[in-house]
Amino acid sequence: MIKVLMNKPILRHAKIIEKSLKIAGYQVITDVFCDDRSLFKIIKFYQPVVILPVTINDFSLLARNKEALNRLNCKTLVPDYSTWFRYYDKGRCYELVLEAGIKAPKTFRVFSKEEALESVSTLGFPLVLKYPKEGGSRFVRVVKSDDELLKNVNEFMDLGANIKEDGILLQEFIEGRSCGYFALAKEGEIYAEFGHIRVRENPPWGGVSCVCESFFHKKMFEYGRKLIKIGKYTGVCMVEFKMTSSEEFYWIETNPKFWGSVLLPIVSGVNFPVLYVRLAIEGAVEKLLGNTFYKKKIQYVFCDLKRTFKYKPWDACLVIKDFLNPLVKKDIFFLGIKEFLRFYFCKK
């Protein structure tokens, strides 16, 4: 049985990835590694065939140690660190997006409150304020005035954002629906791809998927492919877009890691975790490109409930309707109710 090493799951989608690999017949080993020393100690102990990264920290760690992992014949799919960082840092990826000829909102990187206020004259309000590095929805805000802008910059700093060193991004606000393009690639050659569109997200102005469904649009897929190919990216990657009412697509950000809604492509016939392991071992696999996936809809139940209670209680009927609809897949049933509750409420 082929051994696959993963960091110990602390996120819902990591647990889903672990289960999908076990269903496929792999021996999944989960342990904690957070730095070079712990990573190589665990590799020496378990002797895995493949390491599958999930989070930003996982991908960063493996990308930094790519050459050493190759020497140990420990297989994984990550780009070299400089390439990975170019996709990870939202400001640098914006430059790559423009180079690829992809539509994107005007974006400014500023390093002080004064520079932020100066950029408003070009962008206007509302605008999107975000940190260039990973931080989840807590580092994404829609602001509508100078006072809100300064207030949120201060909150970013209170949350640990190093604005003097990393800067902060001010992005033109694009009205539209949130969509995602997902790919598995090796040196820019794409082996699997998928798309989704969000039905409900948390927070409502832009965040993680609560309910989403499989989605194909030729223009979005063309843009996503351009971005993966221009940097010769290796591994899995999510590219987020906004689709306007006229079906124009604007790049919003790129996440070079496994994404939170990974269960949707799995149930739609594009099993990215399994394809990742196979591609790492075999070097090439059959390609799943274009609109080859099933049309599915999925509800992430707790996320949907949190969104409803916090922001939109009038959506409760929609939440219940989707929960009772047997055609809408639920994350709690994939993991199993007992395992789902144990994972959410008994984590140490």
C-alpha positions in Angstrom: 0.0 0.0 0.0 1.4 3.4 -1.0 2.1 5.7 1.9 1.0 9.3 1.6 2.1 11.8 4.3 -0.1 14.7 5.3 0.1 17.3 8.0 -2.3 16.5 10.8 -5.7 17.9 9.6 -6.8 20.9 11.5 -9.1 22.2 8.8 -12.3 20.6 7.4 -11.1 20.3 3.9 -7.9 18.6 5.0 -10.0 16.0 6.7 -12.0 15.6 3.5 -8.7 15.1 1.5 -7.5 12.5 4.0 -10.8 10.5 3.6 -10.8 10.7 -0.2 -7.3 9.2 -0.3 -8.2 6.5 2.1 -11.3 5.6 0.0 -8.9 5.4 -3.0 -6.8 2.8 -1.1 -3.8 4.8 0.0 -2.3 4.5 3.4 -2.5 8.1 4.8 -0.1 9.1 7.5 -0.9 12.3 9.4 1.6 13.9 11.7 2.6 17.4 12.6 5.4 19.1 10.7 5.9 22.9 10.7 9.6 23.4 10.0 12.5 21.8 8.2 13.6 19.8 11.2 10.2 18.2 12.0 9.6 17.5 8.3 12.7 15.5 7.7 12.4 13.7 11.0 9.0 12.5 10.1 10.1 11.6 6.6 12.9 9.5 8.0 10.5 7.8 10.4 7.6 7.0 8.1 9.4 6.7 4.7 6.4 8.0 2.7 6.2 7.7 -1.1 4.3 11.0 -1.5 3.9 14.1 0.6 0.6 15.9 0.0 0.6 19.6 1.2 -2.7 21.2 2.0 -2.2 24.6 3.6 -0.2 27.7 2.6 2.4 26.8 5.3 2.6 23.2 3.9 3.3 24.4 0.4 5.8 27.1 1.5 7.7 24.5 3.5 7.8 21.9 0.8 8.7 24.5 -1.9 11.6 25.7 0.2 12.9 22.1 0.5 12.0 20.9 -3.0 15.6 19.9 -3.9 16.2 18.1 -0.7 13.0 16.1 -1.1 14.0 15.2 -4.6 17.3 13.8 -3.3 15.4 11.7 -0.8 13.2 10.4 -3.7 10.2 11.7 -1.7 7.6 12.7 -4.3 5.5 15.9 -4.1 4.2 18.4 -6.6 5.2 22.0 -5.7 7.0 24.7 -7.7 10.4 26.1 -6.6 10.0 28.6 -3.9 10.4 31.8 -6.0 7.7 30.6 -8.4 5.4 29.6 -5.6 5.9 33.0 -3.8 5.0 34.8 -7.0 1.6 33.1 -7.1 1.2 33.4 -3.3 1.9 37.1 -2.8 -1.2 38.9 -4.1 0.7 42.0 -5.2 3.3 40.1 -7.2 0.6 37.8 -8.7 -1.3 40.9 -9.8 1.8 41.8 -11.9 1.8 38.2 -13.4 -1.9 38.5 -14.2 -1.3 41.7 -16.1 1.6 40.1 -17.9 -0.7 37.2 -19.0 -3.3 39.7 -20.4 -6.0 38.8 -17.8 -8.5 41.4 -16.8 -8.1 42.6 -13.2 -9.3 45.4 -11.0 -6.9 48.3 -10.5 -4.7 47.4 -7.5 -2.3 49.5 -5.5 0.2 48.3 -3.0 0.8 50.9 -0.2 3.0 51.0 2.8 1.4 53.6 5.0 -1.9 55.2 5.9 -1.0 58.3 4.0 -0.3 56.3 0.8 -3.6 54.5 1.2 -5.5 57.8 1.4 -3.7 59.1 -1.7 -4.8 56.0 -3.7 -8.5 56.7 -3.0 -8.5 59.5 -5.5 -7.8 56.9 -8.3 -9.8 54.0 -7.0 -12.8 55.7 -5.4 -15.2 54.0 -3.0 -16.2 51.3 -2.3 -12.8 49.6 -2.5 -11.4 46.3 -1.2 -8.7 46.3 1.4 -6.6 43.2 1.7 -3.3 41.9 3.0 -0.8 40.5 0.4 -0.3 37.4 2.4 -2.6 34.6 3.6 -4.9 35.6 6.3 -8.4 34.4 5.4 -11.5 36.7 5.4 -10.2 38.6 8.5 -7.7 40.3 6.1 -10.3 41.2 3.4 -12.6 44.2 3.9 -14.8 46.3 1.8 -14.5 50.0 2.8 -16.7 52.9 1.8 -15.1 56.0 3.3 -11.8 57.5 4.4 -12.7 56.8 8.1 -13.5 53.1 7.3 -10.2 52.8 5.4 -8.1 54.1 8.3 -10.1 52.1 10.9 -9.6 48.8 8.9 -5.9 49.5 8.3 -5.5 49.9 12.1 -7.4 46.7 12.7 -5.1 44.9 10.2 -2.1 46.1 12.2 -3.7 45.0 15.4 -4.1 41.5 13.9 -0.4 41.3 13.1 -0.2 42.7 9.6 3.3 44.1 8.9 2.3 46.9 6.7 5.7 48.7 6.6 7.4 45.5 5.3 4.6 43.7 3.3 2.4 46.6 2.4 -1.3 46.5 2.0 -3.4 46.2 -1.2 -6.2 48.5 -2.2 -8.2 47.0 -5.0 -11.0 48.4 -7.1 -14.3 46.9 -6.1 -15.9 44.7 -8.8 -19.6 44.0 -8.5 -20.4 40.4 -9.5 -20.5 36.8 -8.5 -17.5 34.9 -7.1 -16.2 32.1 -9.2 -13.2 29.9 -9.0 -10.9 28.1 -11.5 -9.0 25.1 -10.1 -6.1 23.2 -11.6 -3.5 20.5 -11.1 -0.4 21.1 -13.2 3.2 20.1 -13.7 5.6 22.7 -15.1 2.6 24.6 -16.5 1.1 21.6 -18.2 -2.5 21.2 -16.9 -3.7 17.7 -16.1 -7.0 18.5 -14.4 -9.2 21.5 -14.1 -12.5 22.5 -12.6 -14.7 25.5 -12.0 -17.3 26.6 -9.4 -19.6 29.5 -8.7 -20.5 30.5 -5.2 -24.2 30.6 -4.2 -23.6 31.8 -0.7 -20.3 32.9 0.9 -19.0 34.0 4.3 -18.7 36.9 4.7 -21.3 37.8 2.0 -19.1 40.5 0.3 -16.4 37.9 -0.4 -15.0 35.0 1.6 -15.2 31.2 1.8 -17.9 29.1 0.1 -20.9 28.1 2.1 -22.8 26.8 -0.9 -21.4 26.4 -4.3 -21.9 24.5 -7.5 -19.8 23.3 -10.4 -19.5 25.8 -13.2 -17.9 26.1 -16.6 -17.4 29.2 -18.6 -15.0 29.3 -21.5 -13.6 32.7 -20.7 -12.8 31.9 -17.1 -11.1 28.7 -18.0 -9.0 30.5 -20.7 -7.9 33.1 -18.1 -7.1 30.4 -15.5 -5.0 28.4 -18.0 -3.1 31.5 -19.0 -2.1 32.2 -15.4 -1.0 28.6 -14.7 1.0 28.3 -17.9 2.8 31.7 -17.9 4.6 30.9 -14.6 5.0 27.1 -15.4 3.2 26.3 -12.1 3.4 22.9 -10.5 0.9 21.5 -8.0 -2.7 22.5 -7.3 -3.9 26.1 -7.5 -7.1 28.1 -7.2 -7.7 31.3 -9.1 -10.6 33.5 -7.9 -12.6 35.6 -10.3 -15.6 38.0 -10.2 -18.1 37.5 -13.0 -20.0 40.7 -13.9 -23.6 40.8 -15.1 -22.2 41.1 -18.7 -20.2 37.9 -18.1 -16.9 39.6 -18.0 -14.3 38.0 -15.7 -11.9 39.8 -13.4 -9.1 38.2 -11.5 -9.4 38.7 -7.8 -6.6 36.6 -6.2 -4.7 33.4 -6.5 -4.3 30.7 -3.8 -1.5 28.2 -4.6 -2.7 25.5 -2.2 -5.7 23.1 -1.7 -8.9 25.1 -1.4 -11.7 24.9 1.2 -14.3 23.7 -1.3 -12.3 20.7 -2.5 -15.2 18.3 -1.8 -17.2 19.8 -4.7 -14.8 18.7 -7.5 -14.4 15.3 -5.8 -18.2 14.6 -5.9 -18.2 16.1 -9.5 -15.8 13.6 -10.8 -12.5 15.5 -10.5 -10.7 14.0 -7.5 -7.8 16.4 -7.1 -6.2 14.7 -4.0 -6.1 11.3 -5.8 -4.9 12.9 -9.1 -2.2 14.8 -7.2 -0.8 11.5 -5.7 -1.0 9.7 -9.0 0.7 12.5 -10.9 3.4 12.7 -8.3 4.1 9.0 -8.6 3.5 8.3 -12.3 4.7 11.6 -13.8 1.7 11.8 -16.1 -2.0 10.9 -15.8 -5.1 11.0 -18.1 -6.2 14.6 -18.5 -9.5 15.9 -17.3 -9.9 19.2 -19.1 -12.7 21.5 -20.0 -16.4 20.8 -19.2 -15.9 17.1 -18.3 -17.2 17.2 -14.8 -20.7 16.5 -13.4 -23.1 19.3 -12.5 -23.2 19.2 -8.6 -24.1 21.6 -5.8 -22.7 21.3 -2.3 -23.5 22.8 1.1 -20.9 23.3 3.8 -23.5 23.1 6.6 -21.8 24.8 9.6 -20.3 27.5 7.4 -23.7 28.2 5.9 -25.3 28.4 9.4 -22.6 30.7 10.7 -23.1 33.1 7.8 -26.9 33.1 8.3 -26.8 33.8 12.0 -24.1 36.5 11.7 -25.0 38.3 8.5 -28.3 37.2 6.8 -30.9 35.6 9.1 -33.5 36.1 6.4 -31.6 33.4 4.4 -32.6 30.7 6.9 -35.3 29.3 4.6 -32.7 28.9 1.8 -30.3 27.1 4.2 -33.0 24.7 5.3 -34.2 24.2 1.7 -30.7 23.2 0.6 -30.2 21.0 3.6 -33.4 19.0 3.0 -32.7 18.7 -0.8 -31.2 15.3 -1.4 -29.6 16.5 -4.7 -27.5 19.0 -2.7 -24.4 17.2 -1.3 -23.4 18.0 2.3 -19.9 17.9 3.8 -21.3 16.3 7.1 -22.5 13.2 5.2 -19.2 12.8 3.3 -17.2 12.7 6.6 -20.0 10.9 8.5 -22.0 12.7 11.1 -20.1 11.1 14.0 -16.6 11.9 12.5 -17.8 15.4 11.5 -18.9 16.3 15.0 -15.9 14.7 16.6 -13.6 16.7 14.3 -15.4 20.0 14.9 -15.9 19.8 18.6 -13.2 17.5 20.0 -10.1 19.0 18.3 -7.2 19.4 20.7 
